[in-house]
């Protein structure tokens, strides 16, 4: 089979690598002109206008690491050789965790600390080394080619912006959250692609840093981020002594949005936040003078199988082209690579039938990945409600009859303190965070529920939870004023 992959990001590279290693010929068409650099640091300078998020913080979760360990161990080793490191559950635990004992399952609970550009550089090298992958950069795809048969369209390749075509037995569209695949399908007469869309309600800002030669990372026994309601934030370790800080504001907060685009204000703000302040105490210097911003962040899901049939055969979407979620959850890269793996499995099961490929792949998505999308949509809806109340000067927990008030109270005064004191709760929380369980797993576990509620019921007998930053937005504005 000849597979054409449109897009050379995480989803496209994961698809190319997995499909080629199963013996199929692959052509990757990437619109950005990104020739292969010689090092991870040179890859950070890639001009990725088609994927501006590459210079933002990224998490490479245990789900992704385990896929590499089990199916591409050489790629995992190459990442470590390129400067990526492991973050293993059980290391750097806070002193308040007193009942930790390492379990066999903890060997699966390992994240990769890495910049996205480094990850892409390593995976692209591995794909090209296979010998069955051709990578063409600076190539713009602007449509699909069909066999012209009557009935539901059957895609046989892609049309390029210069008018030429590239034939394929299967087209994998991995060109991101702004993918024009639905329009391309409409142009060839396919049924309408159903789409659901919810605004995440945030704008986020990121900046990368590298430790100075004589400096080390601060202790990592404390929190790595926080949610103040009016501001969300986190710090992410990268490869080769790099790290990044991300700050996210509600979409409606025009004033704070404008301020955080300024590098001086960005650093000053991060210096006021509990989890990020130690990282910006002079031990590091920026890798880039700019602050990178991203807006228009949507939870979007597109359905390419309708009423039990693909809207077209010979073409499937992967990664953000089929569903994308709030980047602050840190799931994007892992879900993209996971989806590519599921697609490769479907191709192996039905190498001569692209209809069955689409159906098998869609069934896997619905069972394994879509629940995480739906969970994220629910969490974003609650976050938008809280942020809107705070921005208006209202108390988001003022209505005690609202079930959401109780849920927030249990989260704040039950779950959060429990994960700082109980290794069993912390392990379950991190397994969910790393996509190793289902979104409902913690709620459905009676023992975990009892542990969390015991902590919640004891809330009056312990000090208030520590603040993760300035109590109010107005307090922050005073602190960061020039």
BAVO-120324 format. One record per residue (C-alpha): residue in three letters; chain; x, y, z. Coordinates in steps of 0.1 Angstrom, whole numbers. Layout:
REM residues N
VEXLO    aa   ch       X       Y       Z
VEXLO   ALA    A       X       Y       Z
...
This chain:
REM residues 482
VEXLO    aa   ch       X       Y       Z
VEXLO   UNK    A       0       0       0
VEXLO   UNK    A      11      36      -8
VEXLO   UNK    A       0      60      19
VEXLO   UNK    A       2      98      15
VEXLO   UNK    A       3     117      48
VEXLO   UNK    A      -7     153      46
VEXLO   UNK    A      12     171      74
VEXLO   UNK    A      45     165      91
VEXLO   UNK    A      36     172     128
VEXLO   UNK    A      32     147     156
VEXLO   UNK    A       2     129     141
VEXLO   UNK    A      17     128     106
VEXLO   UNK    A      51     116     118
VEXLO   UNK    A      35      90     141
VEXLO   UNK    A      14      78     112
VEXLO   UNK    A      44      77      88
VEXLO   UNK    A      66      59     113
VEXLO   UNK    A      41      33     123
VEXLO   UNK    A      27      26      88
VEXLO   UNK    A      62      24      72
VEXLO   UNK    A      75       0      99
VEXLO   UNK    A      46     -23      89
VEXLO   UNK    A      60     -24      54
VEXLO   UNK    A      40       2      35
VEXLO   UNK    A      54      30      14
VEXLO   UNK    A      47      65      27
VEXLO   UNK    A      50     100      13
VEXLO   UNK    A      47     128      38
VEXLO   UNK    A      37     162      23
VEXLO   UNK    A      45     191      47
VEXLO   UNK    A      36     227      37
VEXLO   UNK    A      63     243      59
VEXLO   UNK    A      97     245      44
VEXLO   UNK    A     116     226      72
VEXLO   UNK    A     147     209      60
VEXLO   UNK    A     163     185      85
VEXLO   UNK    A     186     203     109
VEXLO   UNK    A     217     187     125
VEXLO   UNK    A     207     191     162
VEXLO   UNK    A     178     195     186
VEXLO   UNK    A     186     231     192
VEXLO   UNK    A     186     238     154
VEXLO   UNK    A     152     221     152
VEXLO   UNK    A     139     247     178
VEXLO   UNK    A     145     273     151
VEXLO   UNK    A     123     256     125
VEXLO   UNK    A      99     280     108
VEXLO   UNK    A      67     263     116
VEXLO   UNK    A      40     288     105
VEXLO   UNK    A      16     260      99
VEXLO   UNK    A      21     248     135
VEXLO   UNK    A      27     279     156
VEXLO   UNK    A      22     259     188
VEXLO   UNK    A      55     241     185
VEXLO   UNK    A      72     268     206
VEXLO   UNK    A      47     264     234
VEXLO   UNK    A      48     240     263
VEXLO   UNK    A      41     204     256
VEXLO   UNK    A      37     173     277
VEXLO   UNK    A      47     138     265
VEXLO   UNK    A      26     116     287
VEXLO   UNK    A      31      81     299
VEXLO   UNK    A       6      68     273
VEXLO   UNK    A      29      81     245
VEXLO   UNK    A      61      69     263
VEXLO   UNK    A      47      34     266
VEXLO   UNK    A      37      33     230
VEXLO   UNK    A      73      41     221
VEXLO   UNK    A      87      16     246
VEXLO   UNK    A      65     -12     232
VEXLO   UNK    A      65      -5     195
VEXLO   UNK    A      95      19     188
VEXLO   UNK    A     121      14     215
VEXLO   UNK    A     148      27     192
VEXLO   UNK    A     130      60     190
VEXLO   UNK    A     127      62     227
VEXLO   UNK    A     164      56     231
VEXLO   UNK    A     171      83     204
VEXLO   UNK    A     151     108     223
VEXLO   UNK    A     172     102     254
VEXLO   UNK    A     204     105     233
VEXLO   UNK    A     191     138     220
VEXLO   UNK    A     188     152     255
VEXLO   UNK    A     152     142     266
VEXLO   UNK    A     149     128     301
VEXLO   UNK    A     124     107     321
VEXLO   UNK    A     101     119     348
VEXLO   UNK    A      91      88     368
VEXLO   UNK    A      63      86     393
VEXLO   UNK    A      77      82     428
VEXLO   UNK    A     107     105     422
VEXLO   UNK    A     106     139     437
VEXLO   UNK    A      75     132     459
VEXLO   UNK    A      66     159     484
VEXLO   UNK    A      76     152     520
VEXLO   UNK    A      39     151     529
VEXLO   UNK    A      36     118     511
VEXLO   UNK    A      45      92     538
VEXLO   UNK    A      29      60     525
VEXLO   UNK    A      46      56     492
VEXLO   UNK    A      58      21     481
VEXLO   UNK    A      68      15     445
VEXLO   UNK    A      45      -8     427
VEXLO   UNK    A      51     -28     395
VEXLO   UNK    A      25      -6     377
VEXLO   UNK    A      47      24     384
VEXLO   UNK    A      71      13     357
VEXLO   UNK    A      43      24     332
VEXLO   UNK    A      39      58     349
VEXLO   UNK    A      68      76     332
VEXLO   UNK    A      67     109     312
VEXLO   UNK    A      92     123     288
VEXLO   UNK    A     107     158     293
VEXLO   UNK    A     112     172     259
VEXLO   UNK    A     106     201     236
VEXLO   UNK    A      81     194     208
VEXLO   UNK    A     106     204     182
VEXLO   UNK    A     131     179     195
VEXLO   UNK    A     105     152     196
VEXLO   UNK    A      95     159     159
VEXLO   UNK    A     132     160     149
VEXLO   UNK    A     139     126     164
VEXLO   UNK    A     108     109     150
VEXLO   UNK    A     113     124     115
VEXLO   UNK    A     149     110     115
VEXLO   UNK    A     136      76     125
VEXLO   UNK    A     109      76      98
VEXLO   UNK    A     133      86      71
VEXLO   UNK    A     158      60      82
VEXLO   UNK    A     132      33      75
VEXLO   UNK    A     138      37      38
VEXLO   UNK    A     100      35      29
VEXLO   UNK    A      93      71      38
VEXLO   UNK    A      97     101      15
VEXLO   UNK    A      94     135      31
VEXLO   UNK    A      86     165       9
VEXLO   UNK    A      87     200      26
VEXLO   UNK    A      73     232      12
VEXLO   UNK    A      45     213      -5
VEXLO   UNK    A       9     226      -2
VEXLO   UNK    A     -20     203      -6
VEXLO   UNK    A     -53     220     -16
VEXLO   UNK    A     -77     192     -24
VEXLO   UNK    A     -84     155     -30
VEXLO   UNK    A     -85     134     -61
VEXLO   UNK    A    -111     107     -67
VEXLO   UNK    A    -116      78     -91
VEXLO   UNK    A    -148      95    -105
VEXLO   UNK    A    -170      65     -97
VEXLO   UNK    A    -207      72     -90
VEXLO   UNK    A    -218      71     -54
VEXLO   UNK    A    -198      79     -23
VEXLO   UNK    A    -164      94     -32
VEXLO   UNK    A    -134      71     -33
VEXLO   UNK    A    -102      91     -28
VEXLO   UNK    A     -72      81     -49
VEXLO   UNK    A     -47     109     -41
VEXLO   UNK    A     -43     146     -34
VEXLO   UNK    A     -40     177     -56
VEXLO   UNK    A     -12     201     -49
VEXLO   UNK    A     -13     239     -52
VEXLO   UNK    A       8     238     -83
VEXLO   UNK    A     -19     217    -101
VEXLO   UNK    A       0     184     -99
VEXLO   UNK    A     -13     153     -81
VEXLO   UNK    A       1     126     -59
VEXLO   UNK    A     -16      92     -61
VEXLO   UNK    A     -22      71     -31
VEXLO   UNK    A     -40      39     -19
VEXLO   UNK    A     -49      58      13
VEXLO   UNK    A     -47      95      22
VEXLO   UNK    A     -40     103      59
VEXLO   UNK    A     -49     139      67
VEXLO   UNK    A     -29     152      96
VEXLO   UNK    A     -27     189      90
VEXLO   UNK    A     -39     201     123
VEXLO   UNK    A     -68     219     140
VEXLO   UNK    A     -73     242     111
VEXLO   UNK    A     -75     214      86
VEXLO   UNK    A     -95     220      55
VEXLO   UNK    A    -104     184      50
VEXLO   UNK    A    -142     190      55
VEXLO   UNK    A    -140     215      26
VEXLO   UNK    A    -120     192       5
VEXLO   UNK    A    -146     164      10
VEXLO   UNK    A    -174     188       2
VEXLO   UNK    A    -156     197     -31
VEXLO   UNK    A    -157     160     -42
VEXLO   UNK    A    -193     155     -32
VEXLO   UNK    A    -191     137       1
VEXLO   UNK    A    -218     140      27
VEXLO   UNK    A    -215     169      52
VEXLO   UNK    A    -190     162      80
VEXLO   UNK    A    -208     168     113
VEXLO   UNK    A    -188     190     137
VEXLO   UNK    A    -191     199     173
VEXLO   UNK    A    -172     228     187
VEXLO   UNK    A    -168     245     221
VEXLO   UNK    A    -145     274     229
VEXLO   UNK    A    -119     265     256
VEXLO   UNK    A    -123     300     269
VEXLO   UNK    A     -86     307     272
VEXLO   UNK    A     -57     324     255
VEXLO   UNK    A     -23     312     264
VEXLO   UNK    A      13     325     264
VEXLO   UNK    A      45     306     266
VEXLO   UNK    A      82     313     269
VEXLO   UNK    A     112     289     268
VEXLO   UNK    A     143     292     290
VEXLO   UNK    A     176     274     294
VEXLO   UNK    A     195     269     327
VEXLO   UNK    A     227     288     330
VEXLO   UNK    A     259     267     330
VEXLO   UNK    A     263     269     368
VEXLO   UNK    A     227     264     377
VEXLO   UNK    A     204     234     383
VEXLO   UNK    A     167     229     382
VEXLO   UNK    A     149     238     414
VEXLO   UNK    A     135     210     436
VEXLO   UNK    A     106     193     419
VEXLO   UNK    A      88     181     450
VEXLO   UNK    A      62     209     449
VEXLO   UNK    A      34     218     424
VEXLO   UNK    A      42     223     387
VEXLO   UNK    A      12     246     381
VEXLO   UNK    A     -19     261     395
VEXLO   UNK    A     -54     274     387
VEXLO   UNK    A     -62     308     402
VEXLO   UNK    A     -95     310     384
VEXLO   UNK    A     -84     343     367
VEXLO   UNK    A     -51     328     356
VEXLO   UNK    A     -39     292     349
VEXLO   UNK    A      -2     284     348
VEXLO   UNK    A      24     257     346
VEXLO   UNK    A      61     249     342
VEXLO   UNK    A      73     221     318
VEXLO   UNK    A     108     206     318
VEXLO   UNK    A     123     202     283
VEXLO   UNK    A     154     186     269
VEXLO   UNK    A     190     198     272
VEXLO   UNK    A     184     218     303
VEXLO   UNK    A     155     238     289
VEXLO   UNK    A     121     244     303
VEXLO   UNK    A      90     265     295
VEXLO   UNK    A      64     285     314
VEXLO   UNK    A      28     289     302
VEXLO   UNK    A       3     314     315
VEXLO   UNK    A     -33     313     304
VEXLO   UNK    A     -60     340     308
VEXLO   UNK    A     -97     340     301
VEXLO   UNK    A    -106     351     266
VEXLO   UNK    A    -126     380     280
VEXLO   UNK    A     -97     395     300
VEXLO   UNK    A     -84     419     273
VEXLO   UNK    A     -62     438     298
VEXLO   UNK    A     -42     409     311
VEXLO   UNK    A     -40     394     276
VEXLO   UNK    A     -22     425     264
VEXLO   UNK    A       1     427     294
VEXLO   UNK    A      13     391     292
VEXLO   UNK    A      24     395     256
VEXLO   UNK    A      53     417     270
VEXLO   UNK    A      83     396     279
VEXLO   UNK    A      91     418     310
VEXLO   UNK    A      55     416     323
VEXLO   UNK    A      54     378     315
VEXLO   UNK    A      85     371     336
VEXLO   UNK    A      73     395     364
VEXLO   UNK    A      40     376     365
VEXLO   UNK    A      56     342     366
VEXLO   UNK    A      77     355     394
VEXLO   UNK    A      46     360     415
VEXLO   UNK    A      33     324     411
VEXLO   UNK    A      42     297     436
VEXLO   UNK    A      51     270     411
VEXLO   UNK    A      70     291     386
VEXLO   UNK    A      88     317     408
VEXLO   UNK    A     117     294     417
VEXLO   UNK    A     124     288     380
VEXLO   UNK    A     128     325     372
VEXLO   UNK    A     150     335     401
VEXLO   UNK    A     180     342     378
VEXLO   UNK    A     190     306     372
VEXLO   UNK    A     179     306     335
VEXLO   UNK    A     179     329     305
VEXLO   UNK    A     153     330     277
VEXLO   UNK    A     158     310     246
VEXLO   UNK    A     137     334     226
VEXLO   UNK    A     132     372     233
VEXLO   UNK    A      95     368     224
VEXLO   UNK    A      65     356     243
VEXLO   UNK    A      45     333     220
VEXLO   UNK    A       7     336     222
VEXLO   UNK    A     -21     314     209
VEXLO   UNK    A     -58     323     207
VEXLO   UNK    A     -88     308     190
VEXLO   UNK    A     -84     276     210
VEXLO   UNK    A    -113     253     205
VEXLO   UNK    A    -125     219     215
VEXLO   UNK    A    -134     205     181
VEXLO   UNK    A    -146     171     170
VEXLO   UNK    A    -153     161     134
VEXLO   UNK    A    -172     129     125
VEXLO   UNK    A    -160     112      93
VEXLO   UNK    A    -181      81      98
VEXLO   UNK    A    -218      90      96
VEXLO   UNK    A    -247      65     101
VEXLO   UNK    A    -222      36     100
VEXLO   UNK    A    -204      46      68
VEXLO   UNK    A    -173      67      60
VEXLO   UNK    A    -182     100      43
VEXLO   UNK    A    -156      89      17
VEXLO   UNK    A    -133      59      13
VEXLO   UNK    A     -96      62       8
VEXLO   UNK    A     -91      90      32
VEXLO   UNK    A     -89      92      71
VEXLO   UNK    A     -81     121      95
VEXLO   UNK    A     -57     117     124
VEXLO   UNK    A     -47     140     153
VEXLO   UNK    A     -62     175     156
VEXLO   UNK    A     -78     170     121
VEXLO   UNK    A    -103     147     137
VEXLO   UNK    A    -104     161     173
VEXLO   UNK    A     -85     187     193
VEXLO   UNK    A     -88     197     229
VEXLO   UNK    A     -76     224     253
VEXLO   UNK    A     -38     224     252
VEXLO   UNK    A     -36     231     289
VEXLO   UNK    A     -45     195     295
VEXLO   UNK    A     -12     185     279
VEXLO   UNK    A     -29     157     260
VEXLO   UNK    A     -25     168     224
VEXLO   UNK    A       8     152     214
VEXLO   UNK    A       0     119     232
VEXLO   UNK    A     -35     117     217
VEXLO   UNK    A     -21     125     182
VEXLO   UNK    A       5      97     184
VEXLO   UNK    A     -20      73     200
VEXLO   UNK    A     -44      80     172
VEXLO   UNK    A     -17      73     146
VEXLO   UNK    A     -10      40     163
VEXLO   UNK    A     -47      31     162
VEXLO   UNK    A     -48      39     125
VEXLO   UNK    A     -17      18     118
VEXLO   UNK    A     -34     -11     136
VEXLO   UNK    A     -65      -7     114
VEXLO   UNK    A     -44      -6      82
VEXLO   UNK    A     -28     -39      93
VEXLO   UNK    A     -61     -55      99
VEXLO   UNK    A     -76     -44      65
VEXLO   UNK    A     -47     -36      41
VEXLO   UNK    A     -68     -41      10
VEXLO   UNK    A    -101     -24      21
VEXLO   UNK    A    -100      13      29
VEXLO   UNK    A    -136      13      40
VEXLO   UNK    A    -129     -12      67
VEXLO   UNK    A     -98       7      77
VEXLO   UNK    A    -119      38      83
VEXLO   UNK    A    -145      19     102
VEXLO   UNK    A    -120       0     124
VEXLO   UNK    A    -100      32     131
VEXLO   UNK    A    -132      51     140
VEXLO   UNK    A    -144      24     163
VEXLO   UNK    A    -110      26     182
VEXLO   UNK    A    -112      64     184
VEXLO   UNK    A    -147      63     198
VEXLO   UNK    A    -138      37     224
VEXLO   UNK    A    -104      50     235
VEXLO   UNK    A     -99      87     227
VEXLO   UNK    A    -133     104     224
VEXLO   UNK    A    -141      99     261
VEXLO   UNK    A    -111     121     269
VEXLO   UNK    A    -124     147     245
VEXLO   UNK    A    -158     148     262
VEXLO   UNK    A    -142     150     296
VEXLO   UNK    A    -122     180     285
VEXLO   UNK    A    -152     198     272
VEXLO   UNK    A    -170     194     306
VEXLO   UNK    A    -140     207     325
VEXLO   UNK    A    -136     237     302
VEXLO   UNK    A    -173     246     306
VEXLO   UNK    A    -169     247     344
VEXLO   UNK    A    -136     267     341
VEXLO   UNK    A    -153     292     319
VEXLO   UNK    A    -181     296     344
VEXLO   UNK    A    -157     302     373
VEXLO   UNK    A    -135     326     353
VEXLO   UNK    A    -166     347     342
VEXLO   UNK    A    -178     350     378
VEXLO   UNK    A    -144     361     390
VEXLO   UNK    A    -140     386     362
VEXLO   UNK    A    -174     401     371
VEXLO   UNK    A    -165     403     408
VEXLO   UNK    A    -189     375     418
VEXLO   UNK    A    -183     344     439
VEXLO   UNK    A    -184     313     417
VEXLO   UNK    A    -194     293     448
VEXLO   UNK    A    -220     317     460
VEXLO   UNK    A    -250     294     451
VEXLO   UNK    A    -247     266     476
VEXLO   UNK    A    -277     248     460
VEXLO   UNK    A    -257     244     428
VEXLO   UNK    A    -242     209     425
VEXLO   UNK    A    -211     224     409
VEXLO   UNK    A    -204     243     442
VEXLO   UNK    A    -202     210     461
VEXLO   UNK    A    -181     194     434
VEXLO   UNK    A    -156     223     435
VEXLO   UNK    A    -155     221     472
VEXLO   UNK    A    -146     184     472
VEXLO   UNK    A    -120     190     445
VEXLO   UNK    A    -104     219     464
VEXLO   UNK    A    -107     206     500
VEXLO   UNK    A    -107     169     493
VEXLO   UNK    A     -89     158     462
VEXLO   UNK    A     -61     184     461
VEXLO   UNK    A     -50     179     497
VEXLO   UNK    A     -54     141     493
VEXLO   UNK    A     -29     140     464
VEXLO   UNK    A      -4     158     486
VEXLO   UNK    A      -7     133     514
VEXLO   UNK    A     -19      99     501
VEXLO   UNK    A       3      80     476
VEXLO   UNK    A     -27      59     465
VEXLO   UNK    A     -48      89     455
VEXLO   UNK    A     -17     106     439
VEXLO   UNK    A     -10      75     419
VEXLO   UNK    A     -46      72     406
VEXLO   UNK    A     -45     110     398
VEXLO   UNK    A     -13     106     378
VEXLO   UNK    A     -25      75     359
VEXLO   UNK    A     -56      95     348
VEXLO   UNK    A     -34     125     339
VEXLO   UNK    A     -12     103     318
VEXLO   UNK    A     -42      87     299
VEXLO   UNK    A     -35      53     314
VEXLO   UNK    A     -71      49     327
VEXLO   UNK    A    -105      61     316
VEXLO   UNK    A    -117      96     325
VEXLO   UNK    A    -142      80     350
VEXLO   UNK    A    -118      57     367
VEXLO   UNK    A    -112      77     398
VEXLO   UNK    A    -149      85     403
VEXLO   UNK    A    -158      49     399
VEXLO   UNK    A    -132      36     424
VEXLO   UNK    A    -150      33     458
VEXLO   UNK    A    -117      31     478
VEXLO   UNK    A    -104      63     462
VEXLO   UNK    A    -138      80     468
VEXLO   UNK    A    -136      71     505
VEXLO   UNK    A    -101      84     508
VEXLO   UNK    A    -110     117     492
VEXLO   UNK    A    -142     122     512
VEXLO   UNK    A    -123     114     544
VEXLO   UNK    A     -99     143     537
VEXLO   UNK    A    -128     166     527
VEXLO   UNK    A    -147     158     559
VEXLO   UNK    A    -117     167     579
VEXLO   UNK    A    -113     201     562
VEXLO   UNK    A    -122     221     594
VEXLO   UNK    A     -94     205     613
VEXLO   UNK    A     -65     216     592
VEXLO   UNK    A     -51     249     579
VEXLO   UNK    A     -65     264     547
VEXLO   UNK    A     -50     251     515
VEXLO   UNK    A     -19     270     505
VEXLO   UNK    A     -24     297     479
VEXLO   UNK    A      -9     291     445
VEXLO   UNK    A      -5     328     437
VEXLO   UNK    A     -21     361     444
VEXLO   UNK    A     -56     356     459
VEXLO   UNK    A     -73     379     434
VEXLO   UNK    A     -67     393     400
VEXLO   UNK    A     -65     428     414
VEXLO   UNK    A     -38     417     438
VEXLO   UNK    A     -18     403     408
VEXLO   UNK    A     -23     435     388
VEXLO   UNK    A      -8     456     417
VEXLO   UNK    A      22     432     419
VEXLO   UNK    A      30     433     382
VEXLO   UNK    A      24     470     377
VEXLO   UNK    A      55     487     362
